[in-house]
Amino acid sequence: MFAPESILKTWRKFNAFPMETLTKVWFYDKANGKKQRDVTLMQEHREQYGMSGNCFDLALWLLDEFNKDGWNRSLSHWSQFEYGRCSRCSSSHK
């Protein structure tokens, strides 16, 4: 799929975020069994320690960022998107 620039703009915000697992181990040890950080806590850890997170952390953070950027359309709509145009509504979503 060739994503439109409007999607890539949000995606690129995470270019400098390496996926790693050490943060998950560190947090799990500190949080007394809580397994998943919320996005606010991930952002605080990023600012304080330069941490990012594992694939689950980054996926949740990316979805949150898409929502903030106005991409709260239904997933079924985006499953129709291919070849630069949405077959459901004929928009290029650029």
C-alpha positions as CSV (number, residue, x, y, z in Angstrom):
1,M,0.0,0.0,0.0
2,F,1.2,3.5,-0.8
3,A,0.2,5.5,2.2
4,P,-0.9,9.1,1.6
5,E,1.3,11.9,2.9
6,S,-1.3,12.7,5.7
7,I,-0.7,9.2,7.2
8,L,3.1,9.3,6.6
9,K,3.2,12.6,8.5
10,T,2.0,10.9,11.7
11,W,4.1,7.8,11.0
12,R,7.3,9.8,10.6
13,K,6.9,11.3,14.1
14,F,8.2,7.9,15.3
15,N,11.3,7.7,13.0
16,A,13.6,8.4,15.9
17,F,11.9,5.9,18.3
18,P,13.8,2.6,18.3
19,M,11.9,-0.5,19.2
20,E,13.4,-2.1,22.2
21,T,12.4,-4.5,25.0
22,L,14.6,-3.3,27.9
23,T,12.0,-0.6,28.8
24,K,9.3,-3.3,29.1
25,V,11.5,-5.3,31.6
26,W,12.4,-2.2,33.5
27,F,8.8,-1.0,33.8
28,Y,7.4,-4.5,34.7
29,D,9.9,-4.7,37.5
30,K,9.0,-1.3,38.9
31,A,5.3,-1.5,38.4
32,N,4.5,-4.4,40.6
33,G,3.0,-6.6,37.9
34,K,1.4,-3.9,35.7
35,K,2.3,-5.0,32.2
36,Q,1.3,-2.1,29.9
37,R,2.2,1.6,30.2
38,D,-0.4,4.1,29.1
39,V,0.6,6.6,26.4
40,T,1.0,9.5,28.9
41,L,3.5,7.4,30.9
42,M,5.3,6.4,27.7
43,Q,5.6,10.1,26.8
44,E,6.9,10.9,30.3
45,H,9.5,8.2,30.1
46,R,10.5,9.4,26.6
47,E,11.1,12.9,27.9
48,Q,12.8,11.8,31.2
49,Y,15.0,8.9,30.0
50,G,14.9,8.9,26.2
51,M,13.0,5.5,26.2
52,S,10.6,4.3,23.6
53,G,9.2,0.8,24.0
54,N,8.5,-2.5,22.5
55,C,6.1,-3.2,19.6
56,F,3.0,-3.1,21.7
57,D,4.0,0.2,23.4
58,L,4.8,1.8,20.0
59,A,1.6,0.5,18.4
60,L,-0.6,2.0,21.2
61,W,1.3,5.3,21.0
62,L,1.0,5.4,17.2
63,L,-2.7,4.8,17.4
64,D,-3.1,7.5,20.0
65,E,-1.1,9.9,17.7
66,F,-3.3,9.0,14.7
67,N,-6.4,9.8,16.8
68,K,-4.9,13.2,17.8
69,D,-4.1,13.9,14.2
70,G,-7.7,13.3,13.2
71,W,-7.4,9.7,11.9
72,N,-10.2,8.3,13.9
73,R,-12.1,6.9,10.9
74,S,-13.2,3.3,11.1
75,L,-10.6,0.6,10.3
76,S,-13.0,-0.9,7.8
77,H,-12.8,2.3,5.7
78,W,-9.0,2.1,5.5
79,S,-9.0,-1.6,4.6
80,Q,-10.6,-0.4,1.3
81,F,-7.6,1.9,0.6
82,E,-5.2,0.8,-2.2
83,Y,-3.4,2.1,-5.2
84,G,-3.5,5.7,-3.9
85,R,-7.3,6.0,-3.9
86,C,-9.9,4.7,-1.5
87,S,-12.3,2.4,-3.4
88,R,-15.0,3.0,-0.8
89,C,-15.3,6.8,-1.2
90,S,-12.9,7.5,-4.2
91,S,-10.8,9.9,-2.2
92,S,-7.0,10.1,-2.3
93,H,-7.0,11.2,1.4
94,K,-4.1,13.5,0.9
